[in-house]
Amino acid sequence: MHYRTLSYLVITSCFAFAAVPVSQACSRVLWNTNGDIVTTARSMDWEFSFEDWLFVNPRGIEMNGGKVEDAATWTSKYGSLDISIIGFAQKLGYDFTADGASDGMNEKGLTAHMLYLEATQYPEADGRPSVSFLRWVRYILDNFATVEEAVEGMKGIRIAPVDIKGKILGTHMAIEDPSGDSAIFEVYDGKVHIHHGRQYCVMTNDPVYQDQIKNLKNYEGFGGDKPLPGTVSSEDRFVRASYYLKYLPKTDNSETAAGNINGIIGNIEVPFGAPYGGGVYPTWWTSIADLTDKVYYFHWVLHPNVIWVDLDKLNFDEGQPVLALNPRVPTLAGDVSDLFKPADEVKH
């Protein structure tokens, strides 16, 4: 069977827009030890569907930091594909094409994933250019070609909160590029804490990253004697993903690589109906990003089909319209690169 027809895909980005318990069920996994093939996986888990949309964003779009003080302004340097929670967020007054990106890849292969982090403490306005967390993914994908560039660029930007139904929601970000470089950004104590290096391959939710690493050292294979844990808590998912990542069989086929990393994703997804409670919610979709061939796979878990977008088939030229596709349509299957429509023409 062709790997692109398999029901696979990913781990990371999770945040909510209502007064509900803390989410503890999203993850990102990066596989950057498979020769020249770099693959990452991520899942979206929450209490309800965010009615997600896929967007194709060309170069040359005028953007700003959103509904925040001292909003940054920029013109998109790189075209990108993103998956957005805007189907839900637009009901709260957010912009259909500019707000809500939670995951995506740009034409250079830089890939970004935003997850929920309860420990987030956003800094007060201090005169720096500011970007709403609802536009953070777009800021990264629009402006940078590599992790190193993004790490440097983030030093001058304030990630700012937006009030959503009286709630300020915490987020953190994982990024990677085709070289296998990786970085994780967390915002607390009034500043952005950056973990930059190829070794930072797994991200889930709370606690903050340095405490996740400390906890990992308690387990077999990482210096401790505790056996592999089995719950869907953020800490346990972090340990399991880190453990299984060490044993993925190497391959020189990027589609096989996507299938392999799907095994880790499946191991830490949350099935519908599971009585976990405590802010742990089911997986609505998964994605796999092939950074080497620039293919983005997406699986809406309530449907049997996997779809994918080949970024090399997209037209990112300046002046092109923003395109949109509803990936939740049950009849979609396979390569959907040519099925996008101008965003101002789709029903949403």
N, C-alpha and C positions, 0 to 999 in steps of 0.2 A: 504493500500500500504506500502511496506517495505521502511523505510526512506532512505536506501542507494540507492533507485532507483529514489529519488526525485532530481530535478535540483536545488541543493543548493550549497552554498559556498561563500565566504569571502571577507576580506578587508585589505590590506596594501602593498606596495612596489612599488615605482614608480620613475623611473629616465630615462633619455633619452640620446641619443648619436648623437645629431645633434643640429645645431643652431636654436632652436625653442623656442617658449614662455615657461615660467615657467609652470610646471604641477601643477595643483591644484585638483587632483581627485583620491587619493588613501587613504586607511584607514585600520586600524587593530582594532579588538574588542576582548577583552578577557572576558570570563565568568568564574569567579572563586568563585562564591557564590552559586553554585548548589551542595552543599554537597561535596562528593568526586569526582564528575565528573567535569573535567576542559576542556573547549573547547575554541578554538580561531578561528577567521575568518579573511579573508583578500581578497583584490581585486587588480588586476593589471589593471590600466587604463592608456592609452597613445594614442598618435596620430596615431600610427601604431603598428602592431604586432611585438613583439620581437622574434617570431618563437621559443617559449619556449620548452625546453626539460626537462624531468625528469631523475634524476640520482640516482643510488644506489652506495654509496661509502663505501667500507669495511674499517676495521681497518688496520693500518699499512702502509697507504699511505704517502710517503714522500712529504711534501708540503713546499712552501715558500710564502712570502708575495707578490710576483708578481714583476711587473716592477717599483719598487720603490727603493729609496736609503735606505741602512741599512735593507734590507728585512729580516723579521723574517723567521725562519725555524722551522718546527715541523713535527712530525709523528702522523697521526690521531690515537687518543686513542679510539674513538667511531665511530661506523658505523653510516651512516646517509642516509636519502632520501632528495634530494633537487630539486627544480624547478629552472631552469636557463634560462637567456636571451641569452644564447650562440648561438642559431640559428642565431641571428642577429650579436652578438658581434664577432663571429669567422670571419666574413667578414672584420673586422677591425684588424685582426691579433691576437686575443685572443685565449687562449687554450681551446679546446672543453670540457675537463673534469674538469679543475682546476678553470677557471674563470666564472663569471657571475651568481653565485647562488644569488637569490633574496628572497628565502623563503625555509623553510624546517624544518625537525624534526630529531633528532638523536635517537639512540636506547634506551636512558634513558628517552626519552620524552621531552627533552629540545627542544624548538621550537624558531625559529628566523625569523624575518620579516624585510626587508630593504625597506624604502620608500625614496622619494625625499624630500629634505629640502633645499630650496634656501638660507636660512640664514647660511648655513654651511661655516665655515672658517677653512680650514685645517692648522695645524701647520707646520712650516718649519722643515726640518730634524734636529734632535737634538741628534743623537746617539742612541736613543731608537730603538728597533726592530720595523719595520714598516710593515703594512699590507695594500695593496691596497683595496679600498672599493669594488672592484670586487671580492675580496676573503674574505671579512669580515664575511659573513654568514658562509663560510666554516671554518674559524678560530674558530668561536664560537662553531659550531656543532662538529668539530673534537676534541676539547680540553676540553670541560666542560660538567658536568652532571647536574648541577643545576644553577639557576640564581645567587645564592650567589657566586659560584665558578667563573662564568663569570664576575661578577662585580669586583671581586678581580683581575682576570686575565687581565682585560682591563686597569687597572691602570698603567701597565708597557708597553703598546703598543701604538704606534702612528698610527692612521688611516690616510692613505696617499692618495692624489689624483693621478689620471692618466689622462694624456692629451688625449682627444678623439676628433679628428677633431678640435683641437684648443679650446675645451671647458673643463672646470673643473666643474664637476657636484657634487652638494651637496647631502648628504644622511644622514639619521638617522636610528636607529635600535631599534626595540622592541623585547624583549625576554620574555619567560615564561616557567615554568616547571610544572610537575604534582602536586606539592604541591599548586599551585596557585600563587606562588611568581612571581613577574614581575619587569622588569627594562626597562628603555628607555635611550638610549645613543644619545647625540647630540654633535657635534663637532663645537665649535666656541670660539672666544676669545683665540685661541691657545691651548685649552684643551678640554677634554671630560667632558661634563656635564652629570651626572648620576642621574636619578630619580628612586629610588629603593624602591619598596613596592607593596603590593597587590592592593593598591588603583589606581595604574596607569594602567588602563584597556583600554583606547582608545588612538589611535594615528592617526593623519591624516597628513597634510603637514604644511606649514607655517601658522602662525608665530611659533617661538620656543615654546617649551612645557610650560614653565612658563607663557607665554602670553596667550596660549590657556586656561589654568586653570583660569587665571584672567578674560578672556572673558566669560567663562562658568558661572561665578558667577553673570552675568547680567541677567540670564534667570530664569524663573519660575522653582521651584524645586531645585534650586541651590543657592538661596538667593536673586535673583533679581525679576523683574516684567515683563521682556520681554517675549512675547509668543514664543513658539517653532518655530525656523526659518525653511524655506523650500527650500533654494537654494542648489546647489551642491558645493558651496565654501568650502574650507578647514575648516573654522571656523564653518560654519553651520553644516557640516557633523559631526564635533567633538561634537557639542551640541546635535544633534539628537541621535547619537549613545550612548552618555552618558545617555541621558534621557530614551531611550527605554530599555537600559540594566538594569535599575532599576526595570523593570516590567516583565522580562521574567519569565514564570511559571516554578517552579522547577520540576525536574523529576529525577527518579532513573535509567533511560534508556539512555545510551550514544548516541544512534542513534536519539532518540527524542530530546536530547539536541542539536545535530547537526542541526536538523530541526528547532528548536526554534531560534538558533542564526542566521540561514539563513534569518529569517525575518528582523533582523537588517541590515544584509548585503544588502539585496534587497532594503531596504529603502534608502541606500546611494550609490548604484551603479549609474553609468551614462549610460543611454541607447544610442545605436547607433542612429545617426541622430539628437540628441538633439542639438538645436542651442545655446549652452551655450557660446562658444568662450572663449577668454581670457585665453587660456592655460588649459581649462578643456576638457578632452578627454574621449572617451567611455571606458567601462569596457570590457577587452578581456577575462579575466579569473577570477574565484574566487576559493578559497580553504577554507576548514574547517579542522582544526587539532584537533582530539580527543586525548588529551594528556594522558588520563586515560587508554584507550585500545590501544593506539599507532596506530591509523588509520588516514590516510591522504587522504582526499577527494579533487577531482579536477574537475572543470567544465569549459570547453572551451565554452564560451557563444554562439558562432555561431553554436554549435551542441546541440541537445536535451539531450544527455546522460551525466550522471555523472560517473566518474571512481573513484576507490579508491585503496589504497595500504595499506596492513596490514603489519606493520613493523615486527611483530613477525614471519611472513612467509619468511622474507628475510635472506639470509646468509651473515653476516657481517664478517666472519672469515678472518683473515689476509691471504693474498695470493690469495684471490678471485679477479676476474677482476672487474673493474668499469663497471656497467651496465647502459644502456640507454633505454629510451622509448620516442617516439614522442607522446605526449598526445593529439595532434591535429588531429589524425586520426579519421575520423567521425564514423567509425564502432566500435570503442572501447566503452565498456559499462561494468559497474560493477567492480568486483575485477580483477585487472590487475597485481597482485603481481607476477605472474609467467610468464609474457609476456616480461620482460626485456631481452635484448640481450647485449653481450659484446660491450662496447662503440666503440672499434676499428673495429667492424664488421658492425655497422649500417651505412646506407647512410645518410650523413648530409651535 
